[in-house]
Amino acid sequence: MLSFLKASSEDAPAKGRLWIILLVALLGVLLLLFGGSLGEETKDDEETPQLQKEDLTAYREALEERIRKLCESVKGVENVSVMVTLESGFSSVYATEWEGDKESYVILGSGSSAQALYLGQSSPTVTGIGIVCTGGGNATVRRELTALLCATFDLSSTRIHVAERGP
């Protein structure tokens, strides 16, 4: 056995110091392993994407409601259901500038406080619209709704479909 672990009356202070050193070393290892989370609130990694998903769903639903009201205002159209397809989510927009043939972000501040100039957030792009309504089987109504939605959302007519509501 190791000599410093032998029990004797004269080795008691050395043994006590050894236990203190071992205890401090153990605490150090624990701090290294778990110290990064001490004093911080734990944040769910999926919280931000979930909020973005909820915002996107709310945006899509509001857009569908506005399109529904717009379509119902057209003569011969009633009982409208709308589905909108969006290209992507919301995206941040930052100011840029051109230096010769190279584009770069406008930076405010310097050093560790340097940040790109934030202009705002852009809405998702509408890529398709589906309409089901009473009157949607009439060719004139379909053309009217398609032209209205093409002009409103800058979409090609192939991205919009109008169908007659079933019984």
C-alpha positions as CSV (number, residue, x, y, z in Angstrom):
1,M,0.0,0.0,0.0
2,L,1.1,3.6,-0.5
3,S,3.0,5.1,2.4
4,F,0.8,8.3,2.6
5,L,-2.3,6.2,3.1
6,K,-0.9,4.4,6.2
7,A,-2.5,5.5,9.4
8,S,-0.2,6.9,11.9
9,S,-0.5,9.8,14.4
10,E,2.2,11.9,12.8
11,D,0.7,11.5,9.2
12,A,-2.8,12.7,10.3
13,P,-2.2,16.3,9.1
14,A,-0.8,15.1,5.8
15,K,-3.7,12.8,5.3
16,G,-6.2,15.6,6.0
17,R,-4.4,17.8,3.4
18,L,-4.6,15.0,0.9
19,W,-8.4,14.7,1.4
20,I,-8.7,18.4,1.0
21,I,-6.7,18.4,-2.2
22,L,-8.8,15.5,-3.6
23,L,-12.0,17.2,-2.6
24,V,-10.9,20.5,-4.3
25,A,-9.8,18.5,-7.4
26,L,-13.2,16.8,-7.5
27,L,-15.0,20.1,-7.2
28,G,-12.9,21.5,-10.0
29,V,-13.8,18.7,-12.3
30,L,-17.5,19.1,-11.4
31,L,-17.3,22.9,-12.1
32,L,-15.7,22.2,-15.5
33,L,-18.4,19.7,-16.4
34,F,-21.4,21.6,-15.1
35,G,-20.2,25.1,-14.5
36,G,-21.3,26.5,-17.9
37,S,-25.0,26.0,-16.9
38,L,-24.8,27.4,-13.3
39,G,-26.6,30.7,-12.9
40,E,-28.1,30.5,-16.4
41,E,-31.7,29.8,-17.3
42,T,-31.8,26.7,-19.4
43,K,-33.2,27.6,-22.8
44,D,-35.0,25.1,-24.9
45,D,-33.1,24.8,-28.2
46,E,-36.4,24.3,-30.1
47,E,-38.1,27.4,-28.6
48,T,-36.9,29.8,-31.3
49,P,-37.8,27.6,-34.2
50,Q,-41.2,26.9,-32.6
51,L,-41.9,30.6,-32.3
52,Q,-40.9,31.1,-35.9
53,K,-43.2,28.3,-36.9
54,E,-46.1,29.8,-34.9
55,D,-45.4,33.3,-36.5
56,L,-45.3,31.7,-40.0
57,T,-48.6,29.8,-39.3
58,A,-50.3,33.0,-38.1
59,Y,-49.0,34.9,-41.1
60,R,-50.3,32.3,-43.5
61,E,-53.7,32.1,-41.8
62,A,-54.1,35.9,-41.9
63,L,-53.1,35.9,-45.6
64,E,-55.6,33.2,-46.4
65,E,-58.4,35.1,-44.6
66,R,-57.6,38.3,-46.6
67,I,-57.6,36.3,-49.9
68,R,-60.9,34.7,-48.9
69,K,-62.5,38.1,-48.3
70,L,-61.1,39.5,-51.5
71,C,-62.4,36.5,-53.5
72,E,-65.9,36.7,-51.9
73,S,-66.1,40.3,-53.1
74,V,-66.0,39.1,-56.7
75,K,-69.5,38.7,-58.4
76,G,-70.6,35.1,-58.6
77,V,-68.2,33.8,-55.9
78,E,-69.4,32.5,-52.5
79,N,-68.3,30.1,-49.7
80,V,-64.6,30.4,-50.4
81,S,-61.8,28.2,-48.9
82,V,-58.2,29.3,-49.5
83,M,-54.8,27.6,-49.1
84,V,-51.6,29.5,-49.5
85,T,-48.1,28.0,-50.1
86,L,-45.1,30.0,-48.9
87,E,-41.6,29.7,-50.2
88,S,-39.8,30.1,-46.9
89,G,-40.0,31.8,-43.5
90,F,-39.4,35.3,-42.4
91,S,-35.9,36.6,-43.1
92,S,-33.8,39.4,-41.7
93,V,-32.8,42.3,-44.0
94,Y,-29.5,44.1,-43.5
95,A,-28.2,47.2,-45.2
96,T,-25.5,46.6,-47.9
97,E,-23.2,48.7,-49.9
98,W,-21.2,48.2,-53.1
99,E,-17.4,48.7,-53.2
100,G,-16.4,48.3,-56.8
101,D,-17.9,45.0,-57.8
102,K,-18.2,43.6,-54.3
103,E,-21.2,43.9,-52.0
104,S,-20.7,44.0,-48.3
105,Y,-22.8,44.7,-45.2
106,V,-23.0,48.2,-43.7
107,I,-21.3,47.8,-40.3
108,L,-21.9,50.1,-37.3
109,G,-19.5,50.4,-34.4
110,S,-16.0,48.8,-34.2
111,G,-14.3,46.0,-32.4
112,S,-16.5,43.7,-30.4
113,S,-19.4,46.1,-30.7
114,A,-19.5,46.0,-34.5
115,Q,-22.8,45.0,-35.9
116,A,-24.5,44.9,-39.3
117,L,-27.1,47.6,-39.9
118,Y,-30.5,45.8,-39.4
119,L,-33.3,47.2,-41.6
120,G,-36.1,44.9,-40.8
121,Q,-37.7,41.6,-41.6
122,S,-39.1,40.5,-45.0
123,S,-42.2,38.5,-45.3
124,P,-42.3,35.0,-46.9
125,T,-43.0,34.9,-50.6
126,V,-46.3,33.4,-51.8
127,T,-45.6,30.6,-54.3
128,G,-49.0,29.2,-54.8
129,I,-52.7,29.8,-54.1
130,G,-55.5,27.2,-54.2
131,I,-59.1,28.4,-54.1
132,V,-62.2,26.3,-53.7
133,C,-65.5,28.1,-54.0
134,T,-69.1,28.1,-55.2
135,G,-68.9,29.6,-58.7
136,G,-65.4,28.3,-59.3
137,G,-66.6,26.0,-62.0
138,N,-67.6,29.0,-64.2
139,A,-64.8,29.8,-66.6
140,T,-65.4,33.6,-66.3
141,V,-65.2,33.5,-62.5
142,R,-62.0,31.4,-62.7
143,R,-60.4,33.8,-65.1
144,E,-61.4,36.8,-62.9
145,L,-60.1,35.2,-59.7
146,T,-56.9,34.1,-61.4
147,A,-56.2,37.6,-62.9
148,L,-57.0,39.2,-59.5
149,L,-54.6,37.0,-57.6
150,C,-51.9,37.2,-60.3
151,A,-51.9,41.0,-60.1
152,T,-52.1,41.0,-56.3
153,F,-49.3,38.6,-55.6
154,D,-47.2,38.9,-58.8
155,L,-47.7,35.2,-59.5
156,S,-48.0,33.4,-62.8
157,S,-51.4,32.0,-63.6
158,T,-49.9,28.5,-63.3
159,R,-49.4,29.1,-59.6
160,I,-53.1,29.7,-58.9
161,H,-55.9,27.2,-59.2
162,V,-59.6,27.8,-58.8
163,A,-62.0,24.9,-58.4
164,E,-65.7,24.5,-57.9
165,R,-66.9,23.6,-54.4
166,G,-68.5,20.2,-54.2
167,P,-71.9,19.4,-52.7
